[in-house]
Amino acid sequence: MVPAETPPYNIDHSGDMKKNAG
């Protein structure tokens, strides 16, 4: 679900990714 060019901690359109930023 996470684009290779976009780090998980930089995802804003996906709230679920924010939780996995850590």
Rosetta blueprint (number, residue, H / E / L):
1 M L
2 V L
3 P L
4 A L
5 E L
6 T L
7 P L
8 P H
9 Y H
10 N H
11 I L
12 D L
13 H L
14 S L
15 G H
16 D H
17 M H
18 K H
19 K H
20 N L
21 A L
22 G L
